[in-house]
């Protein structure tokens, strides 16, 4: 039986889905093992409800796999298992922290004693369900290309809404509170803005790539083409000033610079963007007290323990360094450390200190490598796509994930000032989890398009049709009484003689059937 490239591609896609299923089973098994290990260290007993938890997580992963197998059969086989593993491991860390918070804050009676894992588990089901709905209902990623300006308008409204929301949360205005509920709109804004940037840069990349004036050996863009960068820079500074949200501002501006470089391939845009980001952050960090306090705590984390110190410096940066230093190379073991001493931050951006203390440098490196692998699969998807919108969208989503992991881990470890952003998939927070699973769903759809191009090529064009038999211009119908019905009734001496039997007529027109997406053409004479 003859094998075709199309059949080989479909078999390889089916093999990818089987690999995905095996990796999902491995991810669920590792998360359940971590759950057992932490409870044995904390209580000396097996965790209650382990079977129900395992079946629930396994059923959720299985439903996601079936949806991808049916509606995105050519998707990358690693994206979904990596998302499931990070989400499940986040539940392990939150459940482990809930036990310690409850014991430490039971007498105090504050909100810290309330568990975070049950609420997060509810958001896991909601987030995965919304992601599967996107995979099933959206047939192609270019669907979002029609609504880029509508998404941008909605994103700007959401971005500005926390300014008018009453009250601050831990020094920043990032939350919207309605009817007793709160959500963080900037998590959804990063997805909407990435889609808008992909559509805008696809249309304007030629104008933005035009050469401008050379300054100090660097080719700067023309003034009229630098307008979009200035506008995005101003918006990010407004977010930093009015909402005191350093993390969102850095991620927002960083996504645009990365996508701008990919669209234009001009290093000058990156240099200009970095100079504007550093300059704006320096000015705002000097005049805005909350941001200034974050910078001072970053520069002098141990000053908190001096008898006289800046009141804007909190104890958390120093406590994070102590926690990471306690972990050493292999950590104290899940459930055997004291990461809950950091307070409320142990369940937000400082959840990374739980990993560093109880799993050590080895465990923290392994988690970071999982993030790196997920980002790499997104960039690999961008390389495989053939349309500019898809390339830019996959690049932007990967950059958004990379930037958020960088600002969170960098802030906790003292590399950059604290931003207060949630560590993707791991930290508690329904808004963050839902937004990150929307990114996973988009990457799955994008990788499906990329894989379909590589593994399911269009059918080859059929063989050319045979040439029509030559006819005489002086005769329209054959005469059955003539000895040779095909010969002309009145020969024309100037007409070319008929071709010999078995030879092709050089003056005949050969019709070629069109290939997919190409018009029919005529053979050269």
C-alpha positions as CSV (number, residue, x, y, z in Angstrom):
1,X,0.0,0.0,0.0
2,X,1.4,3.4,-1.0
3,X,2.1,5.9,1.8
4,X,1.5,9.6,1.3
5,X,2.8,12.6,3.1
6,X,-0.7,13.4,4.2
7,X,-1.3,10.0,5.7
8,X,2.1,10.1,7.5
9,X,1.2,13.5,8.9
10,X,-2.1,12.3,10.3
11,X,-0.4,9.3,11.9
12,X,2.2,11.6,13.5
13,X,-0.5,13.9,14.8
14,X,-2.3,10.9,16.4
15,X,1.0,9.9,18.0
16,X,1.4,13.4,19.4
17,X,-2.1,13.1,21.0
18,X,-1.0,9.8,22.6
19,X,2.2,11.4,23.9
20,X,0.0,14.2,25.3
21,X,-2.2,11.7,27.1
22,X,0.8,10.0,28.7
23,X,2.3,13.3,29.8
24,X,-1.1,14.3,31.3
25,X,-1.1,11.1,33.3
26,X,2.4,11.8,34.5
27,X,1.6,15.4,35.5
28,X,-1.4,14.2,37.5
29,X,0.6,11.5,39.2
30,X,3.4,13.9,40.2
31,X,0.9,16.4,41.7
32,X,-0.8,13.6,43.7
33,X,2.6,12.4,44.9
34,X,3.4,15.9,46.1
35,X,0.1,16.1,47.8
36,X,0.8,12.9,49.7
37,X,4.3,13.9,50.6
38,X,3.3,17.3,52.0
39,X,0.5,15.8,54.2
40,X,2.7,13.0,55.5
41,X,5.2,15.6,56.6
42,X,2.6,17.9,58.2
43,X,0.2,15.3,59.8
44,X,1.8,11.9,59.5
45,X,-1.3,10.7,57.7
46,X,-2.5,10.3,54.1
47,X,-4.4,13.4,52.9
48,X,-8.2,13.1,53.3
49,X,-10.1,13.0,50.1
50,X,-7.1,11.9,48.0
51,X,-9.1,9.6,45.8
52,X,-11.7,12.3,45.0
53,X,-9.0,14.9,44.4
54,X,-7.1,12.6,42.1
55,X,-10.2,11.5,40.1
56,X,-11.3,15.1,39.8
57,X,-8.0,16.3,38.5
58,X,-7.6,13.3,36.2
59,X,-11.1,13.8,34.8
60,X,-10.4,17.4,34.1
61,X,-7.2,16.6,32.3
62,X,-9.0,13.8,30.4
63,X,-11.7,16.1,29.3
64,X,-9.2,18.7,28.1
65,X,-7.3,16.0,26.2
66,X,-10.5,14.8,24.4
67,X,-11.3,18.3,23.4
68,X,-7.9,18.9,22.0
69,X,-7.9,15.5,20.2
70,X,-11.2,16.4,18.6
71,X,-10.9,20.1,17.8
72,X,-7.1,20.7,17.7
73,X,-5.7,17.4,16.6
74,X,-2.4,18.9,15.3
75,X,-1.6,20.9,18.4
76,X,1.7,20.8,20.3
77,X,1.6,17.8,22.7
78,X,3.4,19.6,25.5
79,X,1.4,22.8,26.0
80,X,-1.6,21.2,27.8
81,X,0.4,18.8,30.1
82,X,2.6,21.7,31.2
83,X,-0.4,23.8,32.0
84,X,-2.0,21.0,34.0
85,X,1.2,20.2,35.9
86,X,1.7,23.9,37.0
87,X,-1.9,24.2,38.0
88,X,-2.0,20.9,40.0
89,X,1.3,21.7,41.7
90,X,-0.1,25.1,42.7
91,X,-2.9,23.3,44.4
92,X,-0.4,21.2,46.3
93,X,1.5,24.3,47.5
94,X,-1.7,26.2,48.5
95,X,-3.1,23.2,50.4
96,X,0.2,22.8,52.2
97,X,0.2,26.6,53.1
98,X,-3.4,26.4,54.2
99,X,-2.5,23.9,57.0
100,X,0.2,26.2,58.4
101,X,-1.8,29.4,58.1
102,X,-4.7,27.8,59.9
103,X,-2.5,26.7,62.8
104,X,-0.6,30.0,63.0
105,X,-3.6,32.4,62.7
106,X,-6.4,30.4,64.5
107,X,-5.9,32.4,67.7
108,X,-5.6,35.8,65.8
109,X,-8.9,35.3,64.0
110,X,-7.8,37.2,60.9
111,X,-8.5,36.2,57.3
112,X,-5.2,34.3,57.1
113,X,-6.8,31.3,58.7
114,X,-9.3,30.9,55.8
115,X,-8.2,28.2,53.3
116,X,-7.2,29.3,49.8
117,X,-7.0,25.8,48.1
118,X,-10.8,25.1,47.9
119,X,-11.5,28.4,46.2
120,X,-8.5,27.9,43.8
121,X,-9.8,24.4,43.0
122,X,-13.2,25.9,42.0
123,X,-11.3,28.4,39.8
124,X,-9.3,25.6,38.2
125,X,-12.6,24.0,36.9
126,X,-13.9,27.3,35.7
127,X,-10.7,28.3,34.0
128,X,-10.2,24.9,32.2
129,X,-13.9,25.0,31.2
130,X,-13.6,28.4,29.6
131,X,-10.3,27.4,27.9
132,X,-12.0,24.3,26.4
133,X,-15.0,26.4,25.3
134,X,-12.5,28.6,23.4
135,X,-10.8,25.6,21.8
136,X,-14.2,24.1,20.7
137,X,-16.0,27.3,19.5
138,X,-13.2,29.2,17.8
139,X,-12.4,27.5,14.6
140,X,-9.3,29.5,13.7
141,X,-7.1,32.0,15.5
142,X,-7.7,34.6,12.8
143,X,-11.2,35.0,14.3
144,X,-9.7,37.4,16.8
145,X,-8.2,39.5,14.0
146,X,-11.7,40.9,13.2
147,X,-12.1,42.4,16.7
148,X,-8.7,43.8,17.6
149,X,-9.9,47.4,18.0
150,X,-12.9,46.3,20.0
151,X,-10.6,44.2,22.3
152,X,-8.3,47.2,22.7
153,X,-11.1,49.5,23.7
154,X,-12.4,47.0,26.3
155,X,-8.8,46.5,27.6
156,X,-8.3,50.2,28.1
157,X,-11.6,50.5,30.0
158,X,-10.6,47.6,32.2
159,X,-7.2,49.0,32.7
160,X,-8.5,52.3,34.0
161,X,-11.4,50.9,36.1
162,X,-9.4,50.2,39.3
163,X,-8.6,53.9,39.5
164,X,-12.2,54.5,40.3
165,X,-12.6,51.5,42.6
166,X,-12.6,52.4,46.3
167,X,-9.7,51.4,48.5
168,X,-6.2,50.1,47.9
169,X,-5.0,46.5,48.3
170,X,-1.4,46.2,49.7
171,X,-0.5,49.7,48.4
172,X,-1.7,49.2,44.8
173,X,-5.0,49.8,43.0
174,X,-5.3,46.6,40.8
175,X,-8.7,45.2,41.8
176,X,-12.3,46.0,40.9
177,X,-14.8,45.3,43.6
178,X,-18.5,44.7,42.6
179,X,-21.2,43.2,44.8
180,X,-18.7,41.7,47.3
181,X,-16.6,40.2,44.5
182,X,-13.2,41.3,43.3
183,X,-11.2,40.5,40.3
184,X,-7.9,41.8,38.8
185,X,-8.5,43.2,35.3
186,X,-4.9,43.6,34.3
187,X,-4.6,39.8,34.0
188,X,-7.2,39.9,31.1
189,X,-5.8,43.1,29.7
190,X,-2.5,41.5,28.9
191,X,-4.3,38.9,26.7
192,X,-6.5,41.5,24.9
193,X,-3.6,43.9,24.4
194,X,-1.5,41.1,22.9
195,X,-4.2,40.4,20.4
196,X,-4.5,44.1,19.5
197,X,-0.7,44.5,19.1
198,X,-0.6,41.5,16.8
199,X,-3.3,43.0,14.5
200,X,-1.9,46.5,14.6
201,X,1.7,45.5,14.0
202,X,0.7,43.2,11.1
203,X,-0.8,46.2,9.3
204,X,1.8,48.8,10.3
205,X,5.0,46.9,10.3
206,X,6.2,48.2,6.9
207,X,5.9,51.8,8.0
208,X,7.5,51.1,11.4
209,X,10.4,49.3,9.7
210,X,11.4,52.4,7.6
211,X,14.8,53.7,8.4
212,X,15.2,57.0,10.2
213,X,18.0,59.2,11.4
214,X,21.3,57.9,12.8
215,X,22.3,59.0,16.2
216,X,25.5,57.7,17.8
217,X,25.6,54.8,15.3
218,X,22.0,53.8,16.1
219,X,19.3,54.1,13.4
220,X,16.3,55.6,15.2
221,X,12.8,55.4,13.7
222,X,11.2,58.4,12.0
223,X,9.4,60.8,14.3
224,X,5.9,60.1,12.9
225,X,6.4,56.4,13.2
226,X,7.5,56.6,16.8
227,X,4.1,57.8,17.8
228,X,2.6,54.4,18.8
229,X,5.6,53.7,21.0
230,X,5.2,57.0,22.8
231,X,1.5,56.4,23.2
232,X,2.0,53.0,24.8
233,X,4.8,54.5,27.0
234,X,2.5,57.2,28.2
235,X,-0.3,54.7,29.0
236,X,2.1,52.5,30.9
237,X,3.3,55.5,33.0
238,X,-0.3,56.4,33.7
239,X,-0.9,52.9,35.0
240,X,2.2,53.2,37.1
241,X,1.3,56.6,38.6
242,X,-2.5,56.2,39.2
243,X,-2.6,52.5,40.1
244,X,0.9,52.2,41.5
245,X,1.2,48.9,39.7
246,X,4.8,48.5,38.6
247,X,4.4,44.9,37.4
248,X,1.5,45.6,35.0
249,X,3.3,48.6,33.6
250,X,6.5,46.6,32.9
251,X,4.6,43.7,31.3
252,X,2.4,46.0,29.2
253,X,5.3,48.0,27.7
254,X,7.6,44.9,27.4
255,X,5.1,42.9,25.4
256,X,4.8,45.8,22.9
257,X,8.6,46.2,22.5
258,X,9.1,42.5,22.0
259,X,6.4,42.2,19.4
260,X,7.6,45.4,17.7
261,X,11.1,44.0,17.3
262,X,9.7,40.7,15.9
263,X,7.5,42.6,13.4
264,X,10.2,45.1,12.2
265,X,13.5,43.2,13.0
266,X,15.0,46.6,14.1
267,X,17.2,46.6,17.2
268,X,16.7,50.4,17.5
269,X,13.2,49.8,18.7
270,X,14.4,47.6,21.5
271,X,17.1,50.1,22.6
272,X,14.6,53.0,22.5
273,X,12.0,51.0,24.4
274,X,14.5,50.0,27.2
275,X,15.6,53.7,27.5
276,X,12.0,54.9,27.8
277,X,11.1,52.1,30.3
278,X,14.1,52.8,32.6
279,X,13.7,56.6,32.3
280,X,10.0,56.5,33.1
281,X,10.4,54.0,36.0
282,X,13.2,56.1,37.5
283,X,11.0,59.3,37.4
284,X,7.9,57.6,38.9
285,X,10.0,55.7,41.4
286,X,11.3,59.0,42.7
287,X,8.0,60.9,43.0
288,X,5.5,58.1,43.8
289,X,5.9,57.0,47.5
290,X,4.6,53.4,47.1
291,X,6.9,52.7,44.1
292,X,9.8,54.5,45.9
293,X,9.3,52.2,48.9
294,X,9.5,49.1,46.6
295,X,12.8,50.4,45.1
296,X,14.2,51.2,48.6
297,X,13.3,47.7,49.8
298,X,14.9,46.2,46.8
299,X,18.2,48.2,47.2
300,X,18.4,47.8,51.0
301,X,16.2,44.8,52.1
302,X,17.9,44.3,55.5
303,X,17.4,47.9,56.5
304,X,14.1,46.9,57.9
305,X,15.8,45.4,61.0
306,X,17.7,48.6,61.8
307,X,16.3,50.6,64.7
308,X,15.7,53.6,62.3
309,X,14.7,52.8,58.7
310,X,12.5,54.1,56.0
311,X,8.9,53.3,56.8
312,X,8.2,52.4,53.2
313,X,10.5,49.4,53.5
314,X,8.6,46.2,54.3
315,X,10.0,43.1,55.9
316,X,9.0,40.7,53.1
317,X,12.0,41.1,50.8
318,X,14.4,40.2,53.6
319,X,12.2,37.3,54.7
320,X,12.1,36.0,51.2
321,X,15.9,36.0,51.1
322,X,16.0,34.1,54.4
323,X,13.5,31.6,53.1
324,X,15.4,30.9,49.9
325,X,18.7,30.7,51.8
326,X,17.2,28.1,54.2
327,X,16.3,25.8,51.3
328,X,19.9,25.2,50.2
329,X,20.4,22.8,47.3
330,X,17.7,20.2,47.9
331,X,15.3,21.9,50.3
332,X,13.8,20.9,53.6
333,X,11.1,18.8,51.9
334,X,7.4,19.6,51.2
335,X,5.7,20.4,54.5
336,X,8.9,20.6,56.5
337,X,9.8,24.3,56.0
338,X,8.4,27.5,57.4
339,X,7.4,29.6,54.4
340,X,4.2,30.7,56.1
341,X,6.2,33.1,58.2
342,X,6.2,35.6,55.3
343,X,2.5,36.2,55.9
344,X,-0.1,36.9,53.3
345,X,2.5,37.1,50.6
346,X,3.1,33.4,50.9
347,X,0.0,32.8,48.7
348,X,0.7,35.5,46.1
349,X,4.0,36.4,44.4
350,X,6.0,35.0,47.4
351,X,4.7,31.5,46.8
352,X,8.0,31.0,45.0
353,X,9.8,31.1,48.3
354,X,7.8,28.0,49.3
355,X,9.3,26.2,46.4
356,X,12.8,27.6,47.1
357,X,12.7,26.7,50.8
358,X,11.1,23.2,50.7
359,X,12.4,22.0,47.3
360,X,15.7,23.9,47.3
361,X,17.6,25.2,44.4
362,X,17.0,22.0,42.5
363,X,13.2,22.2,42.8
364,X,13.1,25.9,42.0
365,X,15.2,25.3,38.9
366,X,12.9,22.5,37.8
367,X,9.8,24.7,38.1
368,X,11.6,27.5,36.2
369,X,12.5,25.0,33.5
370,X,8.8,24.0,33.1
371,X,8.0,27.7,32.5
372,X,10.9,27.9,30.0
373,X,9.6,24.8,28.2
374,X,6.1,26.3,28.0
375,X,7.5,29.6,26.6
376,X,9.7,27.7,24.1
377,X,6.7,25.8,22.8
378,X,4.9,29.0,22.2
379,X,7.9,30.5,20.3
380,X,8.3,27.3,18.3
381,X,4.6,27.6,17.4
382,X,5.3,31.2,16.2
383,X,8.1,29.9,13.9
384,X,5.9,27.3,12.4
385,X,3.0,29.6,11.6
386,X,2.7,31.1,8.1
387,X,0.5,34.1,8.7
388,X,1.9,37.3,10.3
389,X,-1.0,37.7,12.7
390,X,-0.5,34.2,14.1
391,X,3.2,34.7,14.4
392,X,2.9,37.9,16.3
393,X,0.2,36.6,18.5
394,X,2.1,33.5,19.5
395,X,5.2,35.6,20.2
396,X,3.3,38.1,22.3
397,X,1.6,35.4,24.4
398,X,5.0,33.7,25.0
399,X,6.5,37.1,25.9
400,X,3.7,37.9,28.3
401,X,4.3,34.7,30.2
402,X,8.0,35.1,30.2
403,X,7.8,38.7,31.4
404,X,5.4,37.9,34.2
405,X,7.5,35.0,35.5
406,X,10.6,37.2,35.3
407,X,9.2,40.1,37.3
408,X,7.7,37.8,40.0
409,X,10.7,35.5,40.4
410,X,13.1,38.5,40.0
411,X,11.3,40.4,42.7
412,X,11.2,37.6,45.2
413,X,14.9,36.8,44.7
414,X,16.0,40.4,44.8
415,X,16.9,40.8,41.1
416,X,14.3,43.5,40.5
417,X,12.0,45.5,42.7
418,X,8.9,43.7,44.0
419,X,5.8,44.0,41.7
420,X,3.1,42.2,43.6
421,X,2.1,40.2,40.5
422,X,0.9,36.6,40.8
423,X,3.1,33.8,39.7
424,X,1.3,32.2,36.7
425,X,-0.7,29.0,37.5
426,X,0.9,28.6,41.0
427,X,-0.3,31.6,43.0
428,X,-3.8,31.9,44.4
429,X,-6.1,34.1,42.4
430,X,-9.0,33.3,40.1
431,X,-8.4,36.2,37.7
432,X,-4.8,35.2,37.1
433,X,-5.6,31.5,36.7
434,X,-8.4,32.2,34.2
435,X,-6.3,34.6,32.1
436,X,-3.4,32.1,32.0
437,X,-5.6,29.3,30.9
438,X,-7.0,31.5,28.1
439,X,-3.4,32.0,27.0
440,X,-2.9,28.2,27.0
441,X,-6.1,27.7,24.9
442,X,-4.8,30.4,22.4
443,X,-1.4,28.7,22.2
444,X,-3.1,25.3,21.6
445,X,-5.2,26.8,18.7
446,X,-2.1,28.5,17.3
447,X,0.0,25.3,17.5
448,X,-2.9,23.4,15.8
449,X,-2.7,25.7,12.8
450,X,1.1,25.4,12.8
451,X,1.0,21.6,13.0
452,X,-1.7,21.4,10.4
453,X,0.5,23.3,8.0
454,X,3.5,21.0,8.7
455,X,1.7,17.6,9.0
456,X,-1.4,18.0,6.8
457,X,-0.2,19.5,3.5
458,X,-2.8,20.3,0.8
459,X,-3.5,17.6,-1.8
460,X,-1.2,17.7,-4.8
461,X,-2.6,19.1,-8.1
462,X,-4.1,16.4,-10.4
463,X,-2.5,15.4,-13.7
464,X,-3.0,17.8,-16.7
465,X,-6.0,17.2,-18.9
466,X,-5.3,15.7,-22.3
467,X,-5.0,18.2,-25.2
468,X,-8.2,18.6,-27.3
469,X,-8.2,17.2,-30.8
470,X,-7.3,19.7,-33.5
471,X,-10.3,20.9,-35.6
472,X,-10.4,22.8,-38.9
473,X,-11.4,26.4,-38.9
474,X,-13.3,25.8,-42.1
475,X,-15.5,23.0,-40.9
476,X,-17.7,23.0,-37.9
477,X,-19.4,19.6,-38.3
478,X,-17.9,16.4,-39.9
479,X,-19.5,15.1,-43.1
480,X,-20.3,11.4,-42.7
481,X,-20.2,10.8,-46.5
482,X,-16.7,12.1,-46.8
483,X,-13.9,9.4,-46.9
484,X,-12.1,11.2,-44.1
485,X,-14.7,12.9,-41.9
486,X,-12.0,14.8,-39.9
487,X,-10.5,16.3,-43.0
488,X,-11.6,19.8,-44.2
489,X,-14.1,19.9,-47.0
490,X,-12.3,22.7,-48.7
491,X,-8.6,22.4,-48.0
492,X,-6.8,25.7,-47.3
493,X,-3.3,25.6,-48.7
494,X,-2.1,28.1,-46.1
495,X,-3.2,26.0,-43.2
496,X,-0.6,23.9,-41.4
497,X,-0.6,20.3,-42.2
498,X,-2.0,17.9,-39.5
499,X,0.5,16.4,-37.1
500,X,1.6,12.9,-37.6
501,X,0.0,10.2,-35.5
502,X,1.5,9.9,-32.0
503,X,3.0,13.4,-31.9
504,X,1.7,16.4,-30.0
505,X,0.4,19.5,-31.7
506,X,2.6,22.4,-30.7
507,X,-0.1,24.9,-31.3
508,X,-2.7,23.1,-29.1
509,X,-3.7,24.6,-25.7
510,X,-3.2,22.4,-22.7
511,X,-5.5,23.0,-19.7
512,X,-4.1,22.5,-16.2
513,X,-6.4,22.0,-13.3
514,X,-5.8,24.6,-10.6
515,X,-4.1,23.7,-7.3
516,X,-5.6,24.7,-4.0
517,X,-5.7,28.5,-3.9
518,X,-4.1,29.0,-7.3
519,X,-5.8,30.1,-10.6
520,X,-5.7,27.8,-13.7
521,X,-3.0,28.6,-16.2
522,X,-2.1,27.7,-19.7
523,X,1.0,25.9,-20.8
524,X,3.6,27.8,-22.7
525,X,3.7,27.4,-26.4
